[in-house]
């Protein structure tokens, strides 16, 4: 049986570039080379596409060749520059291991739709919708799912800090991880928090601080045929959860511990998983996503955010939740490939 030719795209122009490289490395480590012939496409922080040997920290310093994904379906595949001419490599599938802007917001998905090549993950509308937290809240709320109270602030809009009930979280509306997020406890802290968020996005979200446990659930599947991974729980010693911003994330966080499975009742676990599936469907997700939520003491489950291409590193939540549900990462990859087709 011939191997499937798969392009693994990683890196990118977002602040999550380093995490994407690590995620792609973990995907590469778990690819079954008896089934797949991988082509590793790294995108530099400046947006330059390169065909490289392997996704690793110093991939740009290795032997790389310029490469682009053709949007022309009559010249479908990867175009690699060889001795002044572009050579075409046909592809069966693309796995965009990209996080944040241009990776989870519908941008790369648009290029992949033009190319006509099947790809892993959510489509353009669901990617764009989940990336914008305010729009995700609106759609989820219309579907009967509980969300935090929030308001948005545009680029030049002024805010009356006295009218807010503190504490609140100020965050970029369309950014990945916890970059640009600030917990604001007093009104005099609000304007500086908004300016920090504006470094990452012109649209800023101000939302209530929900009191409850932070829980997450990995989901994969299409339409009604969904599988939920184990529920995880974030236990904080202080502050708030700052994912992917530690100096040495492989060694853990300085203020949080991840518990998988979550230390909650079986009833709460089932409620979290079913709510995650409902959110996934309401936002039109396909392939995979990690749904982050709050579990309040009264049992209410509230949407926090949806990551349509969550971290895939050795310490990331999505593969850990799937492993706890009995699915090793290599099998997760196989299933994601099947779902893409």
Secondary structure, DSSP 8 states (H G I E B T S, - for coil): ---EEEEEEEE-SSTTHHHHHHHHHHHHHH--TTTEEEEEEEE-TT--EEEES--STTGGGSS-EEEEE---GGG-SEEEEETTEEEEE--SEEEE---STTTSSSHHHHHHHHHT--BSS--HHHHHHHHSHHHHHHHHHHTT-EE--EEEE-TT----GGGS-SSEEEEETT-STTTT-EEE-SGGGHHHHHHHHHTT-SSEEEEE---SEEEEEEEEEETTEEEEEEEEEEEESSS---TT-STTGGG--SSEEEEES-SS-HHHHHHHHHHHHHHHHHTT--EEEEEEEEE-TTS-EEEEEEETT---STT-HHHHHHHHTT--HHHHHHHHHHHH-
